[in-house]
């Protein structure tokens, strides 16, 4: 069996048909599709590093490298783009105390944790390659993953509000940013709607520049760094710092990445009709290794992107070569300091307003997991696990264990897994009904 498939070339998209992962269009359409995938991942892949104080230029570059690595390790069988993961935002902010403006002064601490997370994730992938993924689904059913994802979003809420409360002007700019993103999300269509974060942020940015540079109402946007930045150059790297407490706080994010990747594989299998189960372990290992490498140089941890699933669903093109083209485009952007300087001109209150939306979307995505998998919250075991998990995460409940502290996201994650296993045990063994009294069964 060849390492890569022998891609069958199609001259055009069949009427009402699809381009399978092991098929491809000619070079021109493939590059255009790659550009569309790159644009789809762009908004979140840029915004997440900004929220954590990482270099977005480097994160874009490492997302391209990670996608190519994923392509090679999965032997070109799994269509996916690896972009910056929102799951790291809460723990990175908690570990470093980042205030939301500029580069993170304690970035090294976060990088050591991202490396630890990538290593744990890669080991999980190796185990799944040997044993299969059944135990993963039993350990982290949708009730657990939905609760943990929602807890992460709620844990970030105070950070978002604090970042836009510096002045009355900043607060109103944040409101304008939220409104802009909402208008784009509701009243636009097509690719513009899919880029709602990026488009709304740019619109709010233009309004901010008009209010400050034009009307003098606040701190003006400074374009001097953009003018002096070269078009091409190597992004700056940062050395990781391996602090045990930081590593223990960030490493559990691997659990969320596993759930995201598993959901991605199921979605692709449903759309293409191809069984992706044989590639589950390789996909986990590749994603973990890409996260490890990204953290080693100063980039963000990466994950498979729902935005790119949306592009595939619309175009009906699942060719893995389109993601190679997207990765190459990301590499080119990553080697442009002028591109990075442009990103850094985005005002802090605009970033803060976007973070309000992003963190809220993270919380809502947890609820969406419950809805998609029809999780029954009338059952006591689910209800108690979810209730405790959300309060632990939102309240940032911490536990001192020896010389280190497990923060709210860590306690919520491990608490959800342990509570689910413990509270589900009686029902699995005895068949007892754990629904709330008076609720529909």
Secondary structure, DSSP 4 states (H G I P E B T S, - for coil): --SS--PEE-SS--TT--B-TTEE--HHHHHHHHHHHHHHHHHHHHHHHHHHT--HHHHHHHHHHHHHHHHHHTTT-S---EEE-GGGHHHHHHHH---SSSS-TTHHHHHHHHHHHHHHHHHHHHHHHHH-SHHHHHHT-HHHHHHHHHHHHHHHHHHHHHHT-SSHHHHHHHHHHHHHHHHHHHH--HHHHHTHHHHHHHHHHHHHHIIIIIT--SPPP--HHHHHS-SS-PPP-------HHHHHHHHTHHHHHHHHHHHHHHHHHHHH----GGGHHHHHHHHHHHHHHHHHHT---EEE-HHHHHHHHHH-B--THHHHHHHHHHHHHHT-HHHHHHHTTS-HHHHHHHHHHHHHHHHHHHHHHHHHTT--TTBHHHHHHHHHHHHHHHTT--EEETTEEE-HHHHHHHHHHHHHHHHHHHHHHH----BPTTS--
